[in-house]
Structure formats: structure tokens, C-alpha cells
């Protein structure tokens, strides 16, 4: 999917949010969190606004990698943009916290 984005640029075709979303989703499924973040940065450079689906894919990548600070950042960006959250997005953010921040709490602490 990332190659398709590169091919679009080489062909002077402006990538859409849908194309970025597909690539970010593929990164999530391929456990490539860093690449997913880079694609979000490229969206900004290409002046393509992320939509709910893009943020949903990014939050799913955060969950898989346990990147809870990044998930919180995305939730904040969505709030500022007045984008509604759904249950899947919230579960992904909570899953990121559970995976990543779980190591911050000592075992047996309640």
C-alpha cells in the first residue's frame, strides 16, 4: 500500500485521505507502527486532512504497538477537529494504554 502512494506521487496524482487510510491500515496489519506515523506526517506535508477513518486506522496501529501517548495525541486532535469518536476508536486507545502503560504499574497494584 505504501508503494501505491509513492507511485501516485511519481505519476503526479494527489493522494487522497482514502489512499492514506488504506496504507496506514496496511501498516497496522503489518505491525509497522513507525511507518504508519510517517504516513500521517506525509499527509500533513501533502496537505491532506485526516478524517475519522484515518484516525481510526492510526489508533488501531497505536493499540497494536502499545503507543498510548500517541493514541492520546490523536484523540486530542480529533477533539479539536470536533470529530466524533466511536466505540472501536475508544477501545483501540484503551488497548494502547493497556499494552503500553501496563508496564508503568507494579504487579499486583490496584
N, C-alpha and C positions, 0 to 999 in steps of 0.2 A: 504494500500500500504506500509506503514512503517513496518507493521508486516511481509510482504513478504520479505523486506530487512533483517529484523532480522532473519527470517527463512533461508535465503540464507547464512548468516554468520554462523549460527549454523550447517548448512549442509556442511560447508567448500566450498561453491560456491562463487566465487568472483563476487560481484555485478558489473553491467556494468553501463555506463552513462545512457543507456536507462532505466534501473531499477530505478536509482536515479531520473531521469526526471519524470517518472510516479509517484513516491512518492511525489516529490516536487509539481507536478501539483495537486495531490490529496490534499495536504496541502493547496494550494491556494484555491481550491474549497471549502475546509472545514474551511476556514478562520483561518488557523493555521500558521501564518507567522513565529513565533518563531521556530516552528518545521521545517519549510522549511529551515530556516537559519542553523539550527543544522544539517540537512541533507547535506547541502553544505559543512559544516565543516567535516562531516563524509566522504564525497567524497575525500577530501584532505587527510585525515588520511588513507583512503583505497587506496590512490594513483591512483584515477580515475580522469582523466581530464574532467572538464565540457566542454560540447560542446554548440553549438548555441541553441539547444533545451532546454538544462538545464538552460542556462541563460534566455531564453525566459520565461520558467516557473517561474523562480525566479523573473524576472521583473514583471510578472503578479501578483505574491504574493506581491511584493512591492507596486504595484498600489492599490490593494485591501486594504492594511493596511496603505497607505499613507507614506510609509517609503522611502522618496525621497533621504536621504543621502545614503542609502544602494543601491538604484537604480543607483545613480551616481557612486558609487563604482563599481558596476557590469559593467556599461558602460565603465568605465576606464579599468577594467580588460579585457574586450572584445577588446578594442582598442589596449592594449599592446599585446594581443594574435593575433592581426590582424584578428579578426573575423568580418565579415560584419554584419551590423545591417539591420533589415528590418523595415518596417513601423509599424508593430504590436509592436515590441520591443520599438521603439521610442514613440509610443502612450502610452505604459504601463509606461515608465519612466516619460512622461509628466503628465499622470494621477496620478502617485505617488506624483509628485510635487504639482499638483492642490489640491489633498486631504490633503497632509501633510503640505505643506508650505503656503497654503491659509490662515492659521491661523496666519502667520507671518505678513501679510499685513493688515493694518487697513481697516475697511469697508469704501467703497467709494473712496479709493485711486486708482489712475490710473497710 
